[in-house]
Amino acid sequence: MDLDLVPPAGVGPLQIGMPEQAANAALGSLRDLTSLSDSDRPGQHVFRPSGLMISIHCMRGQLEAIELGRPAAATDRVMFRGLDVFALPAREVVRVMREHTRVQADPEDRASFVAPDLLLSFWRPFAADDEPDEVQGYYFGSVLVAQPGYYDTPAEAEERSGRSC
C-alpha cells in the first residue's frame, strides 16, 4: 500500500482536523485484517505487516497530527510527490525536499529536520549519513504531518490566536 503525504491536509483517509471518532475509524481502516498486530492500540496506532507504524494524535476532539514509522519491508511506502521518504537516505530526502520547500535541521536534534511551511518533520535517532549499514541513522525512522500551530512556541501560539480574532 502507498500512503501519500499531503501536508498539511493529511495522509490517506486520515485528514488533519477531522473529528477524533472519524480519525479512529480511518486509522482502523488502515489495518491489514489478514495480519493483525498485537501491538495495535485502537485510537492510537496500528502496525501493518510490513512494520509500517501509523499513529494518530488527537486533542480537543480532533486529529492534529499523524506520524508514520519506517516499515521494514517495501510492501508499504510513504510518498511525498513521488518520493518514497523511507526508501532513500535521509540526506537525499532532505535534498529533494528542498527542491519543493524550506527544510531546516531541528535546532534541538541535528539528525532530524522540519519543513515548517508544509508542517512536516522527519526524525531519526542519530545521523550516520555516510554509513548505510547504520540503518537507524542513514534513513529517517519517522515522518510527522501536523496541523498549523503544532510546532508553535507558546509565544507563537498566542500570536496566532491573536491574529484569528
Backbone torsions as a table, in degrees:
resi	resn	phi	psi	omega
1	MET	NA	138.1	173.1
2	ASP	-102.2	133.6	173.8
3	LEU	-115.5	123.6	-179.0
4	ASP	-94.2	126.0	172.6
5	LEU	-77.4	122.8	178.3
6	VAL	-128.0	74.3	-176.4
7	PRO	-74.1	146.5	-4.9
8	PRO	-90.7	16.8	-176.1
9	ALA	-70.7	-43.8	-179.1
10	GLY	153.2	-155.9	-177.9
11	VAL	-142.8	118.2	179.2
12	GLY	52.5	-130.4	-177.6
13	PRO	-77.0	-7.0	-179.6
14	LEU	-89.7	112.6	-176.9
15	GLN	-114.9	125.1	179.2
16	ILE	-54.6	133.2	178.9
17	GLY	93.3	-9.9	-179.9
18	MET	-68.1	153.6	178.4
19	PRO	-59.4	147.5	-176.3
20	GLU	-55.8	-41.5	-179.3
21	GLN	-62.5	-42.2	177.8
22	ALA	-67.1	-36.8	177.6
23	ALA	-64.0	-41.1	177.7
24	ASN	-61.6	-41.9	178.9
25	ALA	-66.6	-42.2	179.7
26	ALA	-64.4	-41.0	176.9
27	LEU	-61.1	-45.0	178.4
28	GLY	-60.0	-32.1	180.0
29	SER	-69.2	-14.5	-179.3
30	LEU	-90.4	-3.6	175.6
31	ARG	-69.8	149.5	171.0
32	ASP	-95.7	104.0	-173.7
33	LEU	-66.1	-15.2	177.9
34	THR	-84.1	-10.0	-177.2
35	SER	-150.6	71.5	-179.1
36	LEU	-72.3	142.4	179.5
37	SER	-96.2	139.2	174.6
38	ASP	-67.4	-16.1	-179.5
39	SER	-84.1	-10.8	179.8
40	ASP	-59.9	141.0	174.8
41	ARG	-132.7	104.4	-179.7
42	PRO	-50.5	136.3	-179.3
43	GLY	79.1	-2.1	179.6
44	GLN	-125.1	-63.7	-177.2
45	HIS	-158.5	157.2	172.6
46	VAL	-128.8	152.8	174.7
47	PHE	-119.2	123.9	177.6
48	ARG	-86.2	163.2	-178.6
49	PRO	-55.6	-27.2	178.8
50	SER	-70.7	-14.5	-173.6
51	GLY	99.2	-7.4	177.9
52	LEU	-60.6	125.4	176.1
53	MET	-102.6	133.2	176.4
54	ILE	-123.0	120.0	-175.2
55	SER	-125.3	142.8	177.0
56	ILE	-117.8	149.5	178.1
57	HIS	-127.2	114.5	-179.9
58	CYS	-113.2	144.1	172.4
59	MET	-143.4	147.4	179.1
60	ARG	50.7	36.6	173.9
61	GLY	77.8	12.7	178.6
62	GLN	-141.6	156.2	179.9
63	LEU	-73.3	122.2	-179.8
64	GLU	-114.3	-17.9	178.6
65	ALA	-156.4	150.7	178.0
66	ILE	-129.9	127.7	178.2
67	GLU	-118.3	137.6	177.9
68	LEU	-123.1	131.0	179.2
69	GLY	-101.4	143.8	-174.9
70	ARG	-55.6	127.2	176.4
71	PRO	-75.9	155.9	176.5
72	ALA	-83.9	-24.2	-179.0
73	ALA	-120.7	151.5	-176.2
74	ALA	-81.2	11.5	179.0
75	THR	-71.0	-20.8	172.5
76	ASP	-120.2	135.4	179.3
77	ARG	-128.8	147.4	175.7
78	VAL	-114.1	117.5	-169.9
79	MET	-114.7	146.0	169.3
80	PHE	-133.2	110.0	-179.8
81	ARG	48.4	47.2	177.3
82	GLY	84.8	-2.7	-179.5
83	LEU	-97.4	121.2	175.1
84	ASP	-80.3	103.6	-170.0
85	VAL	-70.1	-14.3	178.7
86	PHE	-105.3	-11.4	-177.8
87	ALA	-88.1	-25.4	-178.1
88	LEU	-96.9	153.6	174.5
89	PRO	-57.4	147.3	-178.3
90	ALA	-53.1	-43.5	-179.3
91	ARG	-58.5	-40.4	179.8
92	GLU	-70.5	-39.1	177.6
93	VAL	-59.6	-45.3	179.4
94	VAL	-62.3	-44.1	-179.4
95	ARG	-59.5	-47.6	-179.0
96	VAL	-67.7	-41.5	178.7
97	MET	-59.5	-36.8	-179.4
98	ARG	-66.8	-15.0	173.4
99	GLU	-73.4	-20.6	-176.9
100	HIS	-104.9	-30.8	-170.8
101	THR	-162.0	172.5	175.3
102	ARG	-73.7	131.5	177.6
103	VAL	-132.7	131.1	-178.8
104	GLN	-132.4	150.2	175.5
105	ALA	-65.8	141.2	176.4
106	ASP	-66.1	123.6	-176.7
107	PRO	-62.7	-22.2	179.9
108	GLU	-95.5	-11.1	-177.1
109	ASP	-151.9	92.9	-172.9
110	ARG	-65.1	-8.5	177.1
111	ALA	-88.0	-7.3	-176.8
112	SER	-116.8	159.4	-174.4
113	PHE	-137.3	151.8	178.3
114	VAL	-128.1	134.5	170.4
115	ALA	-105.7	85.7	-169.8
116	PRO	-63.1	-31.0	-179.7
117	ASP	-72.0	-23.0	178.7
118	LEU	-100.6	-8.6	-176.7
119	LEU	59.5	43.6	175.9
120	LEU	-116.7	142.4	170.9
121	SER	-135.2	145.9	-179.1
122	PHE	-120.4	133.4	-175.7
123	TRP	-128.5	146.5	167.4
124	ARG	-149.1	153.1	-173.1
125	PRO	-69.9	-25.5	178.3
126	PHE	-162.3	163.0	179.4
127	ALA	-94.0	128.1	172.8
128	ALA	-139.9	57.7	-170.9
129	ASP	-58.4	-26.2	-178.4
130	ASP	-107.9	13.0	-176.1
131	GLU	-124.1	82.3	-178.6
132	PRO	-57.3	-24.6	179.0
133	ASP	-72.4	-18.0	176.6
134	GLU	-90.9	71.3	-172.3
135	VAL	-51.1	-42.8	-176.8
136	GLN	-66.1	-22.9	179.1
137	GLY	-105.0	-19.0	-177.3
138	TYR	-84.0	-34.9	179.8
139	TYR	-112.8	156.4	172.6
140	PHE	-71.7	143.9	179.2
141	GLY	-94.4	-23.8	178.5
142	SER	-155.8	159.3	174.3
143	VAL	-134.5	143.0	-178.2
144	LEU	-127.6	132.7	174.2
145	VAL	-109.9	131.7	-175.0
146	ALA	-134.5	166.3	177.3
147	GLN	-79.4	158.1	175.3
148	PRO	-55.7	135.7	-179.1
149	GLY	95.1	-11.4	-176.0
150	TYR	-58.7	-37.0	-177.2
151	TYR	-95.6	3.0	-176.3
152	ASP	-64.3	143.1	168.2
153	THR	-75.1	167.9	177.3
154	PRO	-56.0	-38.9	179.1
155	ALA	-65.8	-40.8	178.9
156	GLU	-67.0	-38.5	178.4
157	ALA	-63.4	-41.5	178.5
158	GLU	-64.2	-42.9	178.1
159	GLU	-62.9	-42.7	179.4
160	ARG	-61.4	-43.9	-179.1
161	SER	-68.3	-31.8	176.8
162	GLY	-68.3	-32.7	179.0
163	ARG	-73.4	-27.7	-175.8
164	SER	-82.2	-10.6	-179.6
165	CYS	-81.4	NA	NA
